[in-house]
Amino acid sequence: MRPGLLRWGCAGLVGLAMLAGSGQAAVIAVGPLESVRRIADAARLARDGDTVLIQPGTYTGDVTVWPQKSLEIRGAGVRPVLDAGGAVAEGKAIWVFSDGHFKVSNIAFRGARAADHNGAGIRFERGRLEVRDCLFEDNEHGILTANFADAELTVADSVFRDAPQDSRSLHHLLYVGRIGRLSVEGSRFHGGYQGHLLKSRARHNDIRYNLLVDGQAGRASYELEFPEGGVAVVVGNVIGQGADSANPTLLAYGAEGGRWPENRLLMAHNTLISEGWRPALFARVWGDRLPDDTRIMTRNNLTVGFGIFTLGLPGRHQGNYALPPGALDPLRLDFTLATGSLLRGRVSRLEQADEAALRPTAEFRFPVGRTPLVEPARWVPGAFQRAEAMLTGVAPP
């Protein structure tokens, strides 16, 4: 047995620690009925390669920094809830990841507040972080990253919701700094307040099969923003702005110029919805602030509601269509086109080599997640190819 495991057992600190595989990694169980009752203690005891298994329950004020270089942390069974309870680690977040490769799954992060109004569920500094099947609610930021260009963040099948009703600062549900790569898939964002649903300064962004629909109670500004350009591949998402937003723009690109050497905005098979009566800008690009070689392309997107999309937008645009207000029903989460829709088959085929990444291979699955896409006989513009009605009235987990 690894000496550290024996030492922890003798001290009565380890609820469950067992050898796992040739690397002799340990599984450390945390919970009210375990010897290790606090997550902060597990963070202090765990070594590189270990797994921390958190039992169901609410962990109030149990905030921590994870100093390891490699670690997996997951909730067991019913998703455990981390309630900040007025505490944040290092004045930053419920959990802080300093530098390493971390995997986090099946955890709820709630109520993060900090003195600088930037309290996060997770503060990700450097390395690689994979977040799956997690819930972030009522945090000043759900996830907030630092600005290391070699960092990578992956978010899948997670929910970000309910920004604080606080005007002292802009609270984004997901705020990504100047990192190397961001991937977000199968996730749901709603209930913003003055800040954005998703804001990213990353060099490369891959945003696919998400539901970024603010909802009736939402008052987000932008639904999706890339203020410093970079590569932004936006495929198969539903992007919806509520009637009470103070900003007419849904997707914004390059408002602060182009920081990165390559700048591309590629949008395909998204459904963009404005629920207000004020004309919307479904996408806005600040071309005068971006390098001359910036590439903008939109293919087979569907807009619903009053507003403009490609008119005045630089770049190449094909197969995009507009529907009037009320053609789809965001309140009932109904985003499909009828079997007999005249738009079936009216798309621009994505056949060129550089267009392969824009062809959807999945769709958002209610209430959260993704499902593989069965290629239809006749493609339609927008995020969903199926003709049957979707599940309606599904509340997020």
DOMAR-590020 format. One record per residue (C-alpha): y, z, x; residue in one letter. Coordinates in steps of 0.05 Angstrom, whole numbers. Layout:
r v:Y; w:Z; u:X; res:A
...
***
This chain:
r v:0; w:0; u:0; res:M
r v:70; w:-15; u:24; res:R
r v:100; w:50; u:53; res:P
r v:161; w:45; u:8; res:G
r v:117; w:45; u:-54; res:L
r v:80; w:106; u:-32; res:L
r v:145; w:142; u:-16; res:R
r v:173; w:126; u:-85; res:W
r v:109; w:149; u:-120; res:G
r v:109; w:215; u:-82; res:C
r v:181; w:227; u:-102; res:A
r v:164; w:215; u:-174; res:G
r v:213; w:158; u:-181; res:L
r v:168; w:99; u:-196; res:V
r v:142; w:88; u:-267; res:G
r v:102; w:26; u:-249; res:L
r v:95; w:-4; u:-180; res:A
r v:36; w:-48; u:-163; res:M
r v:20; w:-100; u:-111; res:L
r v:30; w:-171; u:-136; res:A
r v:5; w:-228; u:-93; res:G
r v:0; w:-239; u:-20; res:S
r v:73; w:-221; u:-8; res:G
r v:59; w:-150; u:-33; res:Q
r v:117; w:-153; u:-81; res:A
r v:124; w:-93; u:-129; res:A
r v:137; w:-89; u:-203; res:V
r v:183; w:-32; u:-220; res:I
r v:186; w:-10; u:-293; res:A
r v:249; w:22; u:-320; res:V
r v:255; w:57; u:-387; res:G
r v:263; w:121; u:-426; res:P
r v:188; w:137; u:-418; res:L
r v:183; w:114; u:-346; res:E
r v:193; w:155; u:-282; res:S
r v:250; w:107; u:-265; res:V
r v:296; w:116; u:-324; res:R
r v:360; w:86; u:-298; res:R
r v:370; w:13; u:-278; res:I
r v:417; w:35; u:-223; res:A
r v:358; w:73; u:-191; res:D
r v:315; w:11; u:-194; res:A
r v:370; w:-28; u:-160; res:A
r v:372; w:23; u:-104; res:R
r v:296; w:23; u:-95; res:L
r v:277; w:-50; u:-103; res:A
r v:263; w:-93; u:-43; res:R
r v:266; w:-168; u:-34; res:D
r v:214; w:-204; u:-75; res:G
r v:203; w:-148; u:-125; res:D
r v:206; w:-153; u:-201; res:T
r v:245; w:-103; u:-243; res:V
r v:217; w:-97; u:-314; res:L
r v:265; w:-63; u:-363; res:I
r v:234; w:-32; u:-425; res:Q
r v:267; w:-39; u:-494; res:P
r v:325; w:8; u:-510; res:G
r v:400; w:15; u:-500; res:T
r v:424; w:33; u:-430; res:Y
r v:495; w:59; u:-437; res:T
r v:540; w:61; u:-375; res:G
r v:480; w:44; u:-331; res:D
r v:517; w:-6; u:-287; res:V
r v:497; w:-28; u:-217; res:T
r v:503; w:-74; u:-157; res:V
r v:440; w:-111; u:-136; res:W
r v:442; w:-116; u:-60; res:P
r v:375; w:-152; u:-51; res:Q
r v:367; w:-224; u:-26; res:K
r v:311; w:-243; u:-75; res:S
r v:294; w:-209; u:-141; res:L
r v:270; w:-222; u:-212; res:E
r v:296; w:-177; u:-268; res:I
r v:271; w:-185; u:-339; res:R
r v:268; w:-148; u:-405; res:G
r v:200; w:-129; u:-432; res:A
r v:188; w:-143; u:-506; res:G
r v:248; w:-130; u:-551; res:V
r v:310; w:-148; u:-511; res:R
r v:340; w:-86; u:-478; res:P
r v:414; w:-76; u:-487; res:V
r v:461; w:-59; u:-430; res:L
r v:522; w:-26; u:-462; res:D
r v:578; w:-18; u:-411; res:A
r v:604; w:44; u:-446; res:G
r v:669; w:42; u:-407; res:G
r v:636; w:34; u:-339; res:A
r v:632; w:-27; u:-292; res:V
r v:603; w:-32; u:-222; res:A
r v:654; w:-41; u:-167; res:E
r v:707; w:-48; u:-222; res:G
r v:677; w:-117; u:-238; res:K
r v:617; w:-120; u:-283; res:A
r v:556; w:-88; u:-315; res:I
r v:515; w:-122; u:-261; res:W
r v:541; w:-149; u:-195; res:V
r v:499; w:-197; u:-153; res:F
r v:526; w:-200; u:-83; res:S
r v:487; w:-253; u:-45; res:D
r v:416; w:-278; u:-57; res:G
r v:369; w:-313; u:-104; res:H
r v:363; w:-276; u:-170; res:F
r v:328; w:-290; u:-236; res:K
r v:350; w:-253; u:-299; res:V
r v:317; w:-261; u:-368; res:S
r v:314; w:-227; u:-436; res:N
r v:373; w:-179; u:-426; res:I
r v:434; w:-165; u:-471; res:A
r v:501; w:-149; u:-438; res:F
r v:554; w:-117; u:-482; res:R
r v:624; w:-88; u:-479; res:G
r v:646; w:-99; u:-407; res:A
r v:718; w:-78; u:-394; res:R
r v:754; w:-72; u:-327; res:A
r v:822; w:-48; u:-304; res:A
r v:843; w:-120; u:-287; res:D
r v:817; w:-144; u:-355; res:H
r v:764; w:-186; u:-321; res:N
r v:703; w:-143; u:-336; res:G
r v:640; w:-185; u:-340; res:A
r v:570; w:-177; u:-364; res:G
r v:549; w:-207; u:-297; res:I
r v:592; w:-218; u:-236; res:R
r v:558; w:-270; u:-192; res:F
r v:585; w:-273; u:-121; res:E
r v:542; w:-318; u:-78; res:R
r v:473; w:-349; u:-72; res:G
r v:433; w:-374; u:-132; res:R
r v:429; w:-341; u:-200; res:L
r v:384; w:-363; u:-258; res:E
r v:399; w:-333; u:-327; res:V
r v:351; w:-347; u:-384; res:R
r v:343; w:-320; u:-455; res:D
r v:401; w:-271; u:-449; res:C
r v:456; w:-248; u:-495; res:L
r v:529; w:-236; u:-475; res:F
r v:574; w:-206; u:-528; res:E
r v:642; w:-171; u:-530; res:D
r v:653; w:-177; u:-455; res:N
r v:720; w:-196; u:-424; res:E
r v:678; w:-251; u:-391; res:H
r v:604; w:-262; u:-405; res:G
r v:590; w:-286; u:-334; res:I
r v:645; w:-291; u:-281; res:L
r v:632; w:-322; u:-213; res:T
r v:667; w:-319; u:-146; res:A
r v:689; w:-382; u:-107; res:N
r v:635; w:-396; u:-55; res:F
r v:622; w:-471; u:-50; res:A
r v:548; w:-461; u:-34; res:D
r v:533; w:-419; u:-96; res:A
r v:492; w:-445; u:-155; res:E
r v:488; w:-419; u:-226; res:L
r v:436; w:-439; u:-278; res:T
r v:442; w:-416; u:-351; res:V
r v:389; w:-433; u:-402; res:A
r v:373; w:-414; u:-474; res:D
r v:426; w:-359; u:-477; res:S
r v:480; w:-337; u:-525; res:V
r v:553; w:-323; u:-508; res:F
r v:595; w:-295; u:-566; res:R
r v:652; w:-253; u:-591; res:D
r v:707; w:-248; u:-540; res:A
r v:750; w:-185; u:-545; res:P
r v:810; w:-190; u:-592; res:Q
r v:856; w:-175; u:-534; res:D
r v:919; w:-214; u:-516; res:S
r v:932; w:-181; u:-449; res:R
r v:889; w:-232; u:-413; res:S
r v:849; w:-296; u:-427; res:L
r v:776; w:-279; u:-437; res:H
r v:727; w:-337; u:-427; res:H
r v:656; w:-331; u:-452; res:L
r v:632; w:-364; u:-388; res:L
r v:680; w:-372; u:-329; res:Y
r v:654; w:-407; u:-267; res:V
r v:695; w:-410; u:-203; res:G
r v:694; w:-460; u:-146; res:R
r v:619; w:-459; u:-135; res:I
r v:574; w:-516; u:-115; res:G
r v:534; w:-527; u:-179; res:R
r v:531; w:-505; u:-251; res:L
r v:477; w:-522; u:-301; res:S
r v:480; w:-499; u:-374; res:V
r v:426; w:-520; u:-424; res:E
r v:402; w:-499; u:-493; res:G
r v:455; w:-445; u:-500; res:S
r v:502; w:-425; u:-555; res:R
r v:576; w:-406; u:-551; res:F
r v:619; w:-381; u:-608; res:H
r v:672; w:-330; u:-628; res:G
r v:723; w:-343; u:-573; res:G
r v:793; w:-313; u:-574; res:Y
r v:851; w:-349; u:-539; res:Q
r v:808; w:-362; u:-477; res:G
r v:756; w:-417; u:-471; res:H
r v:683; w:-419; u:-491; res:L
r v:663; w:-449; u:-424; res:L
r v:709; w:-460; u:-365; res:K
r v:684; w:-486; u:-298; res:S
r v:715; w:-502; u:-231; res:R
r v:648; w:-521; u:-201; res:A
r v:638; w:-582; u:-157; res:R
r v:581; w:-608; u:-200; res:H
r v:571; w:-590; u:-273; res:N
r v:511; w:-609; u:-316; res:D
r v:523; w:-588; u:-388; res:I
r v:466; w:-609; u:-435; res:R
r v:440; w:-594; u:-505; res:Y
r v:485; w:-536; u:-521; res:N
r v:520; w:-513; u:-584; res:L
r v:593; w:-499; u:-565; res:L
r v:618; w:-489; u:-637; res:V
r v:670; w:-435; u:-643; res:D
r v:656; w:-420; u:-716; res:G
r v:700; w:-397; u:-774; res:Q
r v:721; w:-333; u:-741; res:A
r v:731; w:-364; u:-672; res:G
r v:800; w:-374; u:-641; res:R
r v:783; w:-403; u:-573; res:A
r v:831; w:-449; u:-538; res:S
r v:789; w:-504; u:-505; res:Y
r v:715; w:-507; u:-521; res:E
r v:699; w:-537; u:-453; res:L
r v:745; w:-544; u:-393; res:E
r v:739; w:-571; u:-322; res:F
r v:810; w:-555; u:-296; res:P
r v:798; w:-580; u:-224; res:E
r v:757; w:-641; u:-238; res:G
r v:692; w:-648; u:-200; res:G
r v:630; w:-682; u:-228; res:V
r v:620; w:-664; u:-302; res:A
r v:559; w:-693; u:-337; res:V
r v:563; w:-673; u:-411; res:V
r v:503; w:-698; u:-452; res:V
r v:475; w:-680; u:-520; res:G
r v:521; w:-623; u:-539; res:N
r v:554; w:-604; u:-604; res:V
r v:626; w:-585; u:-588; res:I
r v:664; w:-557; u:-647; res:G
r v:734; w:-528; u:-654; res:Q
r v:751; w:-480; u:-711; res:G
r v:811; w:-489; u:-756; res:A
r v:849; w:-430; u:-726; res:D
r v:850; w:-453; u:-654; res:S
r v:920; w:-455; u:-624; res:A
r v:901; w:-514; u:-580; res:N
r v:885; w:-584; u:-607; res:P
r v:841; w:-603; u:-547; res:T
r v:766; w:-593; u:-548; res:L
r v:747; w:-617; u:-478; res:L
r v:796; w:-616; u:-421; res:A
r v:788; w:-647; u:-352; res:Y
r v:834; w:-645; u:-291; res:G
r v:892; w:-605; u:-318; res:A
r v:902; w:-574; u:-249; res:E
r v:885; w:-637; u:-209; res:G
r v:823; w:-658; u:-170; res:G
r v:800; w:-607; u:-119; res:R
r v:734; w:-639; u:-102; res:W
r v:721; w:-704; u:-63; res:P
r v:684; w:-735; u:-122; res:E
r v:712; w:-732; u:-192; res:N
r v:673; w:-759; u:-252; res:R
r v:672; w:-742; u:-326; res:L
r v:611; w:-773; u:-360; res:L
r v:601; w:-759; u:-434; res:M
r v:542; w:-786; u:-474; res:A
r v:511; w:-770; u:-542; res:H
r v:555; w:-711; u:-558; res:N
r v:578; w:-692; u:-627; res:T
r v:651; w:-668; u:-627; res:L
r v:678; w:-635; u:-690; res:I
r v:748; w:-612; u:-709; res:S
r v:751; w:-568; u:-770; res:E
r v:827; w:-564; u:-774; res:G
r v:878; w:-609; u:-809; res:W
r v:920; w:-617; u:-747; res:R
r v:898; w:-680; u:-708; res:P
r v:854; w:-661; u:-650; res:A
r v:847; w:-688; u:-580; res:L
r v:771; w:-691; u:-575; res:F
r v:778; w:-702; u:-500; res:A
r v:839; w:-700; u:-455; res:R
r v:842; w:-724; u:-383; res:V
r v:902; w:-712; u:-338; res:W
r v:895; w:-779; u:-301; res:G
r v:962; w:-773; u:-266; res:D
r v:938; w:-709; u:-231; res:R
r v:871; w:-738; u:-208; res:L
r v:853; w:-784; u:-150; res:P
r v:855; w:-859; u:-163; res:D
r v:779; w:-865; u:-156; res:D
r v:765; w:-815; u:-212; res:T
r v:712; w:-844; u:-259; res:R
r v:714; w:-830; u:-334; res:I
r v:659; w:-857; u:-380; res:M
r v:640; w:-842; u:-452; res:T
r v:579; w:-870; u:-487; res:R
r v:551; w:-860; u:-557; res:N
r v:591; w:-799; u:-576; res:N
r v:606; w:-781; u:-648; res:L
r v:671; w:-749; u:-670; res:T
r v:681; w:-716; u:-738; res:V
r v:749; w:-697; u:-767; res:G
r v:821; w:-716; u:-756; res:F
r v:838; w:-734; u:-684; res:G
r v:833; w:-784; u:-627; res:I
r v:780; w:-792; u:-574; res:F
r v:783; w:-852; u:-529; res:T
r v:852; w:-877; u:-549; res:L
r v:894; w:-864; u:-487; res:G
r v:834; w:-839; u:-448; res:L
r v:825; w:-875; u:-381; res:P
r v:758; w:-905; u:-362; res:G
r v:701; w:-942; u:-396; res:R
r v:681; w:-927; u:-468; res:H
r v:625; w:-957; u:-509; res:Q
r v:585; w:-939; u:-571; res:G
r v:630; w:-882; u:-595; res:N
r v:641; w:-873; u:-670; res:Y
r v:685; w:-831; u:-715; res:A
r v:669; w:-799; u:-782; res:L
r v:719; w:-768; u:-830; res:P
r v:727; w:-693; u:-843; res:P
r v:669; w:-663; u:-881; res:G
r v:619; w:-715; u:-859; res:A
r v:579; w:-660; u:-825; res:L
r v:576; w:-587; u:-844; res:D
r v:587; w:-538; u:-785; res:P
r v:585; w:-478; u:-832; res:L
r v:513; w:-494; u:-850; res:R
r v:498; w:-517; u:-779; res:L
r v:481; w:-586; u:-806; res:D
r v:496; w:-638; u:-753; res:F
r v:446; w:-693; u:-770; res:T
r v:460; w:-762; u:-797; res:L
r v:424; w:-785; u:-859; res:A
r v:364; w:-831; u:-855; res:T
r v:404; w:-887; u:-886; res:G
r v:466; w:-877; u:-843; res:S
r v:500; w:-942; u:-823; res:L
r v:506; w:-915; u:-753; res:L
r v:431; w:-918; u:-740; res:R
r v:419; w:-969; u:-686; res:G
r v:493; w:-977; u:-670; res:R
r v:494; w:-950; u:-599; res:V
r v:507; w:-976; u:-530; res:S
r v:440; w:-979; u:-493; res:R
r v:437; w:-936; u:-430; res:L
r v:398; w:-983; u:-386; res:E
r v:434; w:-987; u:-320; res:Q
r v:409; w:-947; u:-261; res:A
r v:472; w:-904; u:-258; res:D
r v:465; w:-889; u:-333; res:E
r v:396; w:-858; u:-331; res:A
r v:424; w:-788; u:-326; res:A
r v:462; w:-799; u:-391; res:L
r v:401; w:-813; u:-434; res:R
r v:382; w:-750; u:-473; res:P
r v:312; w:-722; u:-464; res:T
r v:320; w:-661; u:-508; res:A
r v:361; w:-632; u:-566; res:E
r v:389; w:-564; u:-581; res:F
r v:339; w:-522; u:-620; res:R
r v:364; w:-472; u:-672; res:F
r v:380; w:-415; u:-666; res:P
r v:381; w:-423; u:-590; res:V
r v:342; w:-464; u:-539; res:G
r v:319; w:-536; u:-530; res:R
r v:265; w:-581; u:-557; res:T
r v:239; w:-645; u:-525; res:P
r v:268; w:-708; u:-556; res:L
r v:220; w:-758; u:-586; res:V
r v:253; w:-825; u:-572; res:E
r v:272; w:-856; u:-638; res:P
r v:262; w:-928; u:-659; res:A
r v:337; w:-932; u:-673; res:R
r v:384; w:-889; u:-634; res:W
r v:446; w:-860; u:-665; res:V
r v:510; w:-835; u:-633; res:P
r v:517; w:-760; u:-627; res:G
r v:474; w:-701; u:-605; res:A
r v:416; w:-707; u:-654; res:F
r v:370; w:-766; u:-666; res:Q
r v:328; w:-735; u:-722; res:R
r v:342; w:-755; u:-793; res:A
r v:315; w:-694; u:-830; res:E
r v:361; w:-636; u:-847; res:A
r v:365; w:-581; u:-795; res:M
r v:352; w:-508; u:-805; res:L
r v:415; w:-480; u:-838; res:T
r v:446; w:-412; u:-840; res:G
r v:410; w:-390; u:-777; res:V
r v:443; w:-331; u:-744; res:A
r v:443; w:-326; u:-668; res:P
r v:395; w:-275; u:-638; res:P
***
